[in-house]
Every structure is written in structure tokens, then in C-alpha cells.
Amino acid sequence: GEASLSKAVDAALQVVQPRLERTPLNIHHQFEDARLAINQTRLEQILVNLIANAADAMSAQADRQLWLQGSAEGERYRLRVLDNGPGIAPEDRTHLFEPFFTTKPGEQGLGLGLTLSASLAAAAGGSLSADHPPQGGTAFELNLPQVAVVMETPDE
């Protein structure tokens, strides 16, 4: 598959819009569009999960900031989804990508979003990992191959 990052971000934000109306975020777009080697719908699903999780994590605080930071690194593209939420407890960090593990209270989460997202990234030759910045919050890093640009050479 092949996906447009900017189209995937726009589609994901539309899907999570009802949640963002209840929990407004300041979203900072710090990336240029990229063509990624993943199915468009799968990329959108990953972004929905990451953005929705960030919104949920920050729901109890007044200042909610979310950064979408992207950069090309050779043939790969790295997208960081960084929030200024409370972060993830150290004892929970090793379980983040396990099926049915959730830190959400009660019936709010199935614990499948990150597992599914990591599987979708891996199936496309990429990865999804979590980082815990010293200043707080949580950063998820999606690393995917970019679509190779085929240069046509004129016949001699």
C-alpha cells in the first residue's frame, strides 16, 4: 500500500473529532507531507489510536498539547506523536503493546489499540515504540518506510 501522511492525519482528526469536542487539544503540526509504504486506511487507524489515547490521557488537565512531528531519515520516515499529559507509570511501560493491557479506568478501553497499531506498522516493515521524555508526557514514535521515488531516465 501507499499512503499520504497529511491525508491520514486529516482523516484521523475527523474520526476523533467527537472526542476532541469533549476534550479540546491544541494540535501542533510539525511535519511535511510524505508518501509512506503502508495502506492508507491502516495508517489512519494507527493515527486514530495514538491521537485518541493522547486525548484520553490528558482529559483531566486544563492545558492539553499534542505535537505531530515528522522527519524523513533516508528511506524511512519518523512521526512522533507527543503529548504533555501525565505520562505512563514506569511499571506500566513494559506492558503497553500487550493485548488487553490498558491503563484506562473501568470499561473505557479494551487494551487493543496499541497492539493493533504496532502490528499494522510491523506488517508494513515499520515499527511503533513509546518514549518517555524527561520533561513529562508521552511520545509514540511511528517509523515507516517511505515510498521509493522512481526516477525515469530518458532513452539514449
VOROFI-576782 format. One record per residue: x, y negated, z of N, C-alpha, C in turn; residue number from 1. Coordinates in steps of 0.001 Angstrom, whole numbers, plus 500000, padded with zeros to 6 digits. Atoms other than C-alpha are relative to their C-alpha. Layout:
% VOROFI-576782
@n_px X; n_py Y; n_pz Z; ca_px X; ca_py Y; ca_pz Z; c_px X; c_py Y; c_pz Z; i NUM $
...
% end
This chain:
% VOROFI-576782
@n_px 500814; n_py 501192; n_pz 500000; ca_px 500000; ca_py 500000; ca_pz 500000; c_px 500853; c_py 498751; c_pz 500000; i 1 $
@n_px 499348; n_py 501302; n_pz 500025; ca_px 500820; ca_py 496347; ca_pz 499760; c_px 499058; c_py 498998; c_pz 500650; i 2 $
@n_px 500836; n_py 500944; n_pz 499272; ca_px 499596; ca_py 493536; ca_pz 501994; c_px 500607; c_py 498609; c_pz 500000; i 3 $
@n_px 499607; n_py 501395; n_pz 499820; ca_px 499714; ca_py 489763; ca_pz 502208; c_px 499871; c_py 499687; c_pz 501486; i 4 $
@n_px 500029; n_py 500311; n_pz 498578; ca_px 500650; ca_py 488708; ca_pz 505731; c_px 498997; c_py 498895; c_pz 500311; i 5 $
@n_px 500907; n_py 501118; n_pz 499685; ca_px 498759; ca_py 485409; ca_pz 505592; c_px 498539; c_py 500406; c_pz 499857; i 6 $
@n_px 501388; n_py 499519; n_pz 500144; ca_px 495580; ca_py 487102; ca_pz 504294; c_px 499620; c_py 500901; c_pz 501163; i 7 $
@n_px 500270; n_py 499099; n_pz 498874; ca_px 495872; ca_py 489731; ca_pz 507037; c_px 499767; c_py 499205; c_pz 501287; i 8 $
@n_px 500189; n_py 500842; n_pz 498812; ca_px 496243; ca_py 487049; ca_pz 509737; c_px 498636; c_py 499326; c_pz 499938; i 9 $
@n_px 501306; n_py 500659; n_pz 500138; ca_px 493215; ca_py 485151; ca_pz 508385; c_px 498858; c_py 500982; c_pz 500258; i 10 $
@n_px 501048; n_py 498989; n_pz 499822; ca_px 491117; ca_py 488347; ca_pz 508258; c_px 499915; c_py 500442; c_pz 501461; i 11 $
@n_px 499986; n_py 499580; n_pz 498597; ca_px 492190; ca_py 489406; ca_pz 511762; c_px 499370; c_py 498930; c_pz 500892; i 12 $
@n_px 500573; n_py 501081; n_pz 499196; ca_px 491298; ca_py 485994; ca_pz 513183; c_px 498486; c_py 499916; c_pz 499823; i 13 $
@n_px 501448; n_py 499968; n_pz 500210; ca_px 487846; ca_py 486256; ca_pz 511597; c_px 499356; c_py 501105; c_pz 500831; i 14 $
@n_px 500549; n_py 498872; n_pz 499247; ca_px 487288; ca_py 489664; ca_pz 513210; c_px 499948; c_py 499690; c_pz 501494; i 15 $
@n_px 499957; n_py 500284; n_pz 498559; ca_px 488316; ca_py 488441; ca_pz 516677; c_px 499358; c_py 498659; c_pz 500367; i 16 $
@n_px 500590; n_py 501319; n_pz 499747; ca_px 486503; ca_py 485095; ca_pz 516330; c_px 498996; c_py 499989; c_pz 501154; i 17 $
@n_px 500928; n_py 500037; n_pz 498860; ca_px 483653; ca_py 486022; ca_pz 518721; c_px 500735; c_py 500036; c_pz 501353; i 18 $
@n_px 499209; n_py 499928; n_pz 498769; ca_px 486243; ca_py 486894; ca_pz 521386; c_px 500717; c_py 498677; c_pz 500241; i 19 $
@n_px 499287; n_py 501267; n_pz 499862; ca_px 488153; ca_py 483674; ca_pz 520689; c_px 499054; c_py 498863; c_pz 500369; i 20 $
@n_px 500970; n_py 501011; n_pz 499573; ca_px 484957; ca_py 481674; ca_pz 521175; c_px 499804; c_py 500064; c_pz 501509; i 21 $
@n_px 500110; n_py 499842; n_pz 498549; ca_px 484713; ca_py 483111; ca_pz 524699; c_px 501306; c_py 499654; c_pz 500705; i 22 $
@n_px 498673; n_py 500225; n_pz 499435; ca_px 488464; ca_py 482833; ca_pz 525318; c_px 500836; c_py 499242; c_pz 498974; i 23 $
@n_px 499268; n_py 500764; n_pz 501023; ca_px 489832; ca_py 479986; ca_pz 523151; c_px 501512; c_py 500037; c_pz 500215; i 24 $
@n_px 498534; n_py 499977; n_pz 499975; ca_px 493529; ca_py 480167; ca_pz 522292; c_px 500532; c_py 498886; c_pz 499110; i 25 $
@n_px 499251; n_py 500841; n_pz 500931; ca_px 495983; ca_py 477733; ca_pz 520805; c_px 500909; c_py 500945; c_pz 499239; i 26 $
@n_px 499221; n_py 499061; n_pz 500813; ca_px 497435; ca_py 479748; ca_pz 517943; c_px 500991; c_py 499214; c_pz 499158; i 27 $
@n_px 498916; n_py 500672; n_pz 500704; ca_px 500778; ca_py 478647; ca_pz 516541; c_px 500494; c_py 500909; c_pz 498880; i 28 $
@n_px 499558; n_py 499225; n_pz 501173; ca_px 501514; ca_py 479898; ca_pz 513022; c_px 501423; c_py 499574; c_pz 499665; i 29 $
@n_px 498594; n_py 500307; n_pz 500282; ca_px 505295; ca_py 480070; ca_pz 512627; c_px 500563; c_py 501083; c_pz 499084; i 30 $
@n_px 499543; n_py 499004; n_pz 500964; ca_px 505710; ca_py 482271; ca_pz 509574; c_px 499623; c_py 499542; c_pz 498602; i 31 $
@n_px 500359; n_py 500205; n_pz 501397; ca_px 505699; ca_py 482106; ca_pz 505817; c_px 499375; c_py 501292; c_pz 499508; i 32 $
@n_px 500643; n_py 498800; n_pz 500520; ca_px 503605; ca_py 484499; ca_pz 503798; c_px 501056; c_py 500975; c_pz 499501; i 33 $
@n_px 499099; n_py 498953; n_pz 500477; ca_px 505250; ca_py 487782; ca_pz 502921; c_px 499153; c_py 501122; c_pz 499426; i 34 $
@n_px 500644; n_py 498806; n_pz 500549; ca_px 504316; ca_py 490822; ca_pz 500843; c_px 500622; c_py 501192; c_pz 500724; i 35 $
@n_px 499513; n_py 498905; n_pz 499180; ca_px 504589; ca_py 493837; ca_pz 503121; c_px 499532; c_py 501345; c_pz 499448; i 36 $
@n_px 500270; n_py 498670; n_pz 500539; ca_px 504691; ca_py 497523; ca_pz 502217; c_px 499126; c_py 500804; c_pz 500975; i 37 $
@n_px 500995; n_py 499339; n_pz 499160; ca_px 501568; ca_py 498538; ca_pz 504160; c_px 498636; c_py 499677; c_pz 499410; i 38 $
@n_px 501359; n_py 500230; n_pz 500465; ca_px 497895; ca_py 498869; ca_pz 503279; c_px 499431; c_py 498745; c_pz 500680; i 39 $
@n_px 500532; n_py 501266; n_pz 499481; ca_px 496107; ca_py 495502; ca_pz 503711; c_px 499111; c_py 500219; c_pz 501228; i 40 $
@n_px 500927; n_py 499746; n_pz 498900; ca_px 493374; ca_py 496926; ca_pz 505966; c_px 500743; c_py 500475; c_pz 501246; i 41 $
@n_px 499224; n_py 499509; n_pz 498855; ca_px 495929; ca_py 498701; ca_pz 508172; c_px 500757; c_py 498864; c_pz 500685; i 42 $
@n_px 499322; n_py 501156; n_pz 499408; ca_px 497919; ca_py 495505; ca_pz 508663; c_px 498999; c_py 499145; c_pz 500774; i 43 $
@n_px 501035; n_py 500772; n_pz 499318; ca_px 494717; ca_py 493677; ca_pz 509554; c_px 499618; c_py 500658; c_pz 501320; i 44 $
@n_px 500363; n_py 499275; n_pz 498777; ca_px 493851; ca_py 496397; ca_pz 512109; c_px 501054; c_py 499807; c_pz 501086; i 45 $
@n_px 498916; n_py 500219; n_pz 499039; ca_px 497258; ca_py 496064; ca_pz 513781; c_px 499891; c_py 498599; c_pz 500599; i 46 $
@n_px 500076; n_py 501388; n_pz 499528; ca_px 496872; ca_py 492276; ca_pz 513989; c_px 498777; c_py 499763; c_pz 500876; i 47 $
@n_px 501204; n_py 500110; n_pz 499159; ca_px 493312; ca_py 492536; ca_pz 515356; c_px 500319; c_py 500520; c_pz 501403; i 48 $
@n_px 499675; n_py 499414; n_pz 498696; ca_px 494578; ca_py 494804; ca_pz 518135; c_px 500933; c_py 499097; c_pz 500797; i 49 $
@n_px 499024; n_py 500818; n_pz 499278; ca_px 497535; ca_py 492571; ca_pz 519020; c_px 499406; c_py 498665; c_pz 500450; i 50 $
@n_px 500598; n_py 501294; n_pz 499655; ca_px 495569; ca_py 489297; ca_pz 518955; c_px 498928; c_py 500179; c_pz 501074; i 51 $
@n_px 501048; n_py 499745; n_pz 499005; ca_px 492612; ca_py 490766; ca_pz 520890; c_px 500610; c_py 500334; c_pz 501361; i 52 $
@n_px 499340; n_py 499674; n_pz 498731; ca_px 494945; ca_py 492231; ca_pz 523527; c_px 500562; c_py 498746; c_pz 500665; i 53 $
@n_px 499445; n_py 501240; n_pz 499449; ca_px 496668; ca_py 488871; ca_pz 523948; c_px 498884; c_py 499134; c_pz 500583; i 54 $
@n_px 501127; n_py 500798; n_pz 499505; ca_px 493318; ca_py 487085; ca_pz 524308; c_px 499483; c_py 500579; c_pz 501316; i 55 $
@n_px 500471; n_py 499363; n_pz 498762; ca_px 492206; ca_py 489617; ca_pz 526925; c_px 500970; c_py 499750; c_pz 501147; i 56 $
@n_px 498988; n_py 500170; n_pz 498951; ca_px 495485; ca_py 489326; ca_pz 528834; c_px 500002; c_py 498594; c_pz 500572; i 57 $
@n_px 499953; n_py 501398; n_pz 499562; ca_px 495212; ca_py 485540; ca_pz 529001; c_px 498649; c_py 499464; c_pz 500463; i 58 $
@n_px 501358; n_py 500487; n_pz 499757; ca_px 491467; ca_py 485350; ca_pz 529731; c_px 499822; c_py 499275; c_pz 501334; i 59 $
@n_px 500177; n_py 500607; n_pz 498679; ca_px 491884; ca_py 484376; ca_pz 533403; c_px 500771; c_py 498687; c_pz 500183; i 60 $
@n_px 499205; n_py 501226; n_pz 499838; ca_px 494202; ca_py 481430; ca_pz 532751; c_px 499463; c_py 498890; c_pz 499113; i 61 $
@n_px 500511; n_py 501163; n_pz 500730; ca_px 493444; ca_py 477913; ca_pz 531523; c_px 500812; c_py 499711; c_pz 498739; i 62 $
@n_px 499125; n_py 500309; n_pz 501133; ca_px 496454; ca_py 477434; ca_pz 529215; c_px 500314; c_py 501295; c_pz 499259; i 63 $
@n_px 499823; n_py 498761; n_pz 500772; ca_px 496334; ca_py 480139; ca_pz 526520; c_px 500680; c_py 499664; c_pz 498675; i 64 $
@n_px 499205; n_py 500267; n_pz 501195; ca_px 499044; ca_py 480023; ca_pz 523854; c_px 500380; c_py 501323; c_pz 499344; i 65 $
@n_px 499617; n_py 498812; n_pz 500763; ca_px 499706; ca_py 482572; ca_pz 521120; c_px 500830; c_py 499544; c_pz 498805; i 66 $
@n_px 499111; n_py 500329; n_pz 501113; ca_px 502603; ca_py 482394; ca_pz 518671; c_px 500101; c_py 501189; c_pz 499070; i 67 $
@n_px 499774; n_py 499000; n_pz 501045; ca_px 502775; ca_py 484325; ca_pz 515411; c_px 501269; c_py 499543; c_pz 499281; i 68 $
@n_px 498694; n_py 500414; n_pz 500501; ca_px 506458; ca_py 484124; ca_pz 514481; c_px 500535; c_py 501064; c_pz 499058; i 69 $
@n_px 499521; n_py 499024; n_pz 500970; ca_px 507729; ca_py 485785; ca_pz 511332; c_px 501304; c_py 499598; c_pz 499362; i 70 $
@n_px 498767; n_py 500266; n_pz 500721; ca_px 511049; ca_py 486130; ca_pz 509616; c_px 500400; c_py 501221; c_pz 499184; i 71 $
@n_px 499488; n_py 498937; n_pz 500861; ca_px 512471; ca_py 488132; ca_pz 506746; c_px 501428; c_py 500297; c_pz 500422; i 72 $
@n_px 498652; n_py 499566; n_pz 499660; ca_px 515563; ca_py 490141; ca_pz 507583; c_px 500393; c_py 501075; c_pz 499000; i 73 $
@n_px 499651; n_py 499067; n_pz 501064; ca_px 516931; ca_py 491699; ca_pz 504426; c_px 498742; c_py 500538; c_pz 499331; i 74 $
@n_px 501168; n_py 499376; n_pz 500636; ca_px 514377; ca_py 494173; ca_pz 503073; c_px 498854; c_py 500204; c_pz 500977; i 75 $
@n_px 501008; n_py 499810; n_pz 498965; ca_px 512379; ca_py 494075; ca_pz 506308; c_px 499435; c_py 498656; c_pz 500442; i 76 $
@n_px 500645; n_py 501206; n_pz 499486; ca_px 510016; ca_py 491594; ca_pz 507902; c_px 499643; c_py 500251; c_pz 501457; i 77 $
@n_px 500258; n_py 499886; n_pz 498569; ca_px 509695; ca_py 490977; ca_pz 511614; c_px 498965; c_py 498956; c_pz 500385; i 78 $
@n_px 501042; n_py 500899; n_pz 499509; ca_px 506495; ca_py 489496; ca_pz 513048; c_px 499888; c_py 500189; c_pz 501506; i 79 $
@n_px 500172; n_py 499966; n_pz 498542; ca_px 506402; ca_py 488618; ca_pz 516738; c_px 498666; c_py 499362; c_pz 500344; i 80 $
@n_px 501258; n_py 500517; n_pz 499474; ca_px 503040; ca_py 488141; ca_pz 518440; c_px 500258; c_py 499779; c_pz 501489; i 81 $
@n_px 499540; n_py 500369; n_pz 498662; ca_px 503968; ca_py 486291; ca_pz 521619; c_px 498921; c_py 499200; c_pz 500717; i 82 $
@n_px 500984; n_py 500760; n_pz 499223; ca_px 501633; ca_py 485109; ca_pz 524379; c_px 500647; c_py 499470; c_pz 501274; i 83 $
@n_px 499514; n_py 500554; n_pz 498735; ca_px 502078; ca_py 483101; ca_pz 527563; c_px 499172; c_py 500535; c_pz 501168; i 84 $
@n_px 500808; n_py 499369; n_pz 498964; ca_px 499950; ca_py 485487; ca_pz 529609; c_px 500819; c_py 500459; c_pz 501189; i 85 $
@n_px 499344; n_py 499578; n_pz 498767; ca_px 500806; ca_py 487159; ca_pz 532916; c_px 501090; c_py 501059; c_pz 499793; i 86 $
@n_px 499017; n_py 498961; n_pz 500251; ca_px 502993; ca_py 489775; ca_pz 531245; c_px 499466; c_py 501371; c_pz 500401; i 87 $
@n_px 500378; n_py 498625; n_pz 499706; ca_px 502905; ca_py 493522; ca_pz 531745; c_px 500877; c_py 500497; c_pz 501134; i 88 $
@n_px 499265; n_py 499514; n_pz 498833; ca_px 503899; ca_py 495087; ca_pz 535052; c_px 501062; c_py 501010; c_pz 499565; i 89 $
@n_px 498919; n_py 499095; n_pz 500386; ca_px 507234; ca_py 496930; ca_pz 534822; c_px 499602; c_py 501479; c_pz 500031; i 90 $
@n_px 500389; n_py 498585; n_pz 499910; ca_px 505632; ca_py 500214; ca_pz 535909; c_px 499054; c_py 500423; c_pz 498871; i 91 $
@n_px 500920; n_py 499685; n_pz 501098; ca_px 503143; ca_py 499997; ca_pz 533014; c_px 500694; c_py 499998; c_pz 498634; i 92 $
@n_px 499349; n_py 500217; n_pz 501297; ca_px 505644; ca_py 499174; ca_pz 530260; c_px 500340; c_py 501290; c_pz 499262; i 93 $
@n_px 499622; n_py 498746; n_pz 500667; ca_px 506731; ca_py 502752; ca_pz 529564; c_px 498794; c_py 500750; c_pz 499457; i 94 $
@n_px 501213; n_py 499289; n_pz 500421; ca_px 503110; ca_py 503823; ca_pz 529004; c_px 499211; c_py 499278; c_pz 498912; i 95 $
@n_px 500793; n_py 500853; n_pz 500896; ca_px 501990; ca_py 501077; ca_pz 526579; c_px 499491; c_py 500702; c_pz 498746; i 96 $
@n_px 500379; n_py 499391; n_pz 501274; ca_px 501912; ca_py 503267; ca_pz 523477; c_px 499440; c_py 501413; c_pz 500169; i 97 $
@n_px 500606; n_py 498691; n_pz 499735; ca_px 500433; ca_py 506367; ca_pz 525146; c_px 498499; c_py 499917; c_pz 499781; i 98 $
@n_px 501453; n_py 500003; n_pz 500190; ca_px 496893; ca_py 507319; ca_pz 524099; c_px 499261; c_py 499935; c_pz 501342; i 99 $
@n_px 500918; n_py 500157; n_pz 498874; ca_px 494184; ca_py 506321; ca_pz 526596; c_px 500597; c_py 499254; c_pz 501193; i 100 $
@n_px 499447; n_py 500829; n_pz 498932; ca_px 496538; ca_py 504180; ca_pz 528709; c_px 499519; c_py 498575; c_pz 499778; i 101 $
@n_px 500438; n_py 501388; n_pz 500086; ca_px 495043; ca_py 500766; ca_pz 529435; c_px 500201; c_py 499315; c_pz 501338; i 102 $
@n_px 499911; n_py 500797; n_pz 498778; ca_px 495591; ca_py 498003; ca_pz 531944; c_px 498732; c_py 499160; c_pz 500156; i 103 $
@n_px 501237; n_py 500773; n_pz 499939; ca_px 492140; ca_py 496542; ca_pz 531237; c_px 499073; c_py 500608; c_pz 501051; i 104 $
@n_px 500878; n_py 499493; n_pz 498938; ca_px 489621; ca_py 496795; ca_pz 534075; c_px 498758; c_py 500709; c_pz 499454; i 105 $
@n_px 501266; n_py 499332; n_pz 500283; ca_px 486645; ca_py 499149; ca_pz 534005; c_px 499915; c_py 500598; c_pz 498619; i 106 $
@n_px 500300; n_py 499418; n_pz 501310; ca_px 485163; ca_py 500033; ca_pz 530640; c_px 500457; c_py 499105; c_pz 498852; i 107 $
@n_px 499657; n_py 500989; n_pz 501024; ca_px 486846; ca_py 497183; ca_pz 528742; c_px 500935; c_py 500511; c_pz 498916; i 108 $
@n_px 499062; n_py 499533; n_pz 501015; ca_px 489468; ca_py 499208; ca_pz 526906; c_px 500082; c_py 501512; c_pz 499975; i 109 $
@n_px 499840; n_py 498554; n_pz 500140; ca_px 489884; ca_py 502714; ca_pz 525537; c_px 501451; c_py 500435; c_pz 500126; i 110 $
@n_px 498596; n_py 499637; n_pz 499949; ca_px 493660; ca_py 502571; ca_pz 525536; c_px 500483; c_py 500634; c_pz 498709; i 111 $
@n_px 499602; n_py 499428; n_pz 501291; ca_px 493910; ca_py 503394; ca_pz 521831; c_px 500552; c_py 498972; c_pz 499021; i 112 $
@n_px 499596; n_py 501040; n_pz 500950; ca_px 494668; ca_py 500049; ca_pz 520176; c_px 501487; c_py 499990; c_pz 499694; i 113 $
@n_px 498553; n_py 500035; n_pz 500233; ca_px 498436; ca_py 500027; ca_pz 520675; c_px 500505; c_py 501316; c_pz 499424; i 114 $
@n_px 499613; n_py 498688; n_pz 500544; ca_px 498735; ca_py 503761; ca_pz 519985; c_px 499714; c_py 500046; c_pz 498503; i 115 $
@n_px 500392; n_py 500032; n_pz 501411; ca_px 496853; ca_py 503350; ca_pz 516704; c_px 500892; c_py 499045; c_pz 499222; i 116 $
@n_px 499186; n_py 501000; n_pz 500692; ca_px 498808; ca_py 500219; ca_pz 515780; c_px 501416; c_py 500501; c_pz 499765; i 117 $
@n_px 498644; n_py 499458; n_pz 500149; ca_px 502168; ca_py 501899; ca_pz 516403; c_px 500024; c_py 501107; c_pz 498954; i 118 $
@n_px 500083; n_py 498926; n_pz 500998; ca_px 501064; ca_py 504905; ca_pz 514319; c_px 499869; c_py 499442; c_pz 498586; i 119 $
@n_px 500172; n_py 500619; n_pz 501315; ca_px 499946; ca_py 502681; ca_pz 511432; c_px 501311; c_py 499379; c_pz 499523; i 120 $
@n_px 498706; n_py 500602; n_pz 500362; ca_px 503262; ca_py 500807; ca_pz 511493; c_px 501000; c_py 501092; c_pz 499609; i 121 $
@n_px 499062; n_py 498908; n_pz 500276; ca_px 505260; ca_py 504071; ca_pz 511601; c_px 499688; c_py 500669; c_pz 498664; i 122 $
@n_px 500396; n_py 499367; n_pz 501263; ca_px 503269; ca_py 505541; ca_pz 508701; c_px 500436; c_py 499178; c_pz 498795; i 123 $
@n_px 499556; n_py 500887; n_pz 501080; ca_px 504332; ca_py 502522; ca_pz 506612; c_px 501523; c_py 499826; c_pz 500011; i 124 $
@n_px 498546; n_py 500123; n_pz 499934; ca_px 508000; ca_py 503006; ca_pz 507510; c_px 500471; c_py 498885; c_pz 500918; i 125 $
@n_px 499673; n_py 501094; n_pz 499097; ca_px 507929; ca_py 500364; ca_pz 510219; c_px 499937; c_py 500427; c_pz 501447; i 126 $
@n_px 500068; n_py 499720; n_pz 498574; ca_px 507691; ca_py 500077; ca_pz 513969; c_px 499255; c_py 498881; c_pz 500715; i 127 $
@n_px 500623; n_py 500982; n_pz 499117; ca_px 505845; ca_py 498306; ca_pz 516760; c_px 500614; c_py 500209; c_pz 501372; i 128 $
@n_px 499385; n_py 499898; n_pz 498678; ca_px 507578; ca_py 497540; ca_pz 520037; c_px 499561; c_py 498811; c_pz 500847; i 129 $
@n_px 500354; n_py 501066; n_pz 499066; ca_px 506998; ca_py 495417; ca_pz 523124; c_px 501263; c_py 499419; c_pz 500607; i 130 $
@n_px 498899; n_py 500700; n_pz 499363; ca_px 509322; ca_py 492836; ca_pz 524608; c_px 499397; c_py 499189; c_pz 501148; i 131 $
@n_px 500483; n_py 500697; n_pz 498818; ca_px 509005; ca_py 491158; ca_pz 527975; c_px 500935; c_py 498835; c_pz 500290; i 132 $
@n_px 499111; n_py 501154; n_pz 499880; ca_px 510552; ca_py 487672; ca_pz 527766; c_px 500188; c_py 499575; c_pz 501458; i 133 $
@n_px 499730; n_py 500409; n_pz 498614; ca_px 512210; ca_py 486389; ca_pz 530945; c_px 499110; c_py 498840; c_pz 500463; i 134 $
@n_px 500847; n_py 501132; n_pz 499619; ca_px 510024; ca_py 483252; ca_pz 530865; c_px 498552; c_py 500416; c_pz 500236; i 135 $
@n_px 501355; n_py 499508; n_pz 499777; ca_px 506891; ca_py 485459; ca_pz 531092; c_px 499296; c_py 500277; c_pz 498690; i 136 $
@n_px 500760; n_py 499635; n_pz 501182; ca_px 504195; ca_py 486559; ca_pz 528723; c_px 500451; c_py 501345; c_pz 499451; i 137 $
@n_px 499659; n_py 498751; n_pz 500669; ca_px 504468; ca_py 489480; ca_pz 526353; c_px 500180; c_py 499715; c_pz 498519; i 138 $
@n_px 499781; n_py 500113; n_pz 501439; ca_px 505812; ca_py 489764; ca_pz 522822; c_px 499939; c_py 501402; c_pz 499400; i 139 $
@n_px 500002; n_py 498761; n_pz 500768; ca_px 504900; ca_py 492563; ca_pz 520452; c_px 500686; c_py 499695; c_pz 498685; i 140 $
@n_px 499229; n_py 500208; n_pz 501219; ca_px 507240; ca_py 492938; ca_pz 517519; c_px 499636; c_py 501075; c_pz 498984; i 141 $
@n_px 500363; n_py 499128; n_pz 501105; ca_px 505965; ca_py 494427; ca_pz 514272; c_px 501084; c_py 499871; c_pz 498940; i 142 $
@n_px 498911; n_py 499987; n_pz 500971; ca_px 508740; ca_py 495411; ca_pz 511903; c_px 499551; c_py 500875; c_pz 498830; i 143 $
@n_px 500489; n_py 499273; n_pz 501174; ca_px 507720; ca_py 496421; ca_pz 508371; c_px 500899; c_py 499737; c_pz 498795; i 144 $
@n_px 499269; n_py 500255; n_pz 501241; ca_px 509398; ca_py 496871; ca_pz 505004; c_px 499254; c_py 498973; c_pz 499153; i 145 $
@n_px 500592; n_py 500924; n_pz 500959; ca_px 508826; ca_py 494097; ca_pz 502514; c_px 499840; c_py 500721; c_pz 498664; i 146 $
@n_px 500168; n_py 499452; n_pz 501338; ca_px 507586; ca_py 494873; ca_pz 499040; c_px 501200; c_py 499575; c_pz 499171; i 147 $
@n_px 498829; n_py 500302; n_pz 500838; ca_px 510566; ca_py 495103; ca_pz 496728; c_px 499560; c_py 499175; c_pz 498797; i 148 $
@n_px 500281; n_py 500842; n_pz 501162; ca_px 510590; ca_py 492390; ca_pz 494116; c_px 500771; c_py 500587; c_pz 498820; i 149 $
@n_px 499366; n_py 499412; n_pz 501182; ca_px 511255; ca_py 493933; ca_pz 490717; c_px 500352; c_py 498882; c_pz 499037; i 150 $
@n_px 499554; n_py 501015; n_pz 500930; ca_px 513322; ca_py 491672; ca_pz 488546; c_px 500058; c_py 500617; c_pz 498594; i 151 $
@n_px 499968; n_py 499494; n_pz 501376; ca_px 512727; ca_py 492156; ca_pz 484863; c_px 501160; c_py 499349; c_pz 499266; i 152 $
@n_px 498874; n_py 500529; n_pz 500782; ca_px 515763; ca_py 491796; ca_pz 482665; c_px 499605; c_py 500024; c_pz 498527; i 153 $
@n_px 500358; n_py 500036; n_pz 501435; ca_px 515340; ca_py 490725; ca_pz 479058; c_px 500806; c_py 501050; c_pz 499220; i 154 $
@n_px 499292; n_py 499031; n_pz 500855; ca_px 516210; ca_py 493312; ca_pz 476434; c_px 501086; c_py 499271; c_pz 499213; i 155 $
@n_px 498895; n_py 500653; n_pz 500718; ca_px 519524; ca_py 492615; ca_pz 474805; c_px 500024; c_py 500420; c_pz 498557; i 156 $
% end
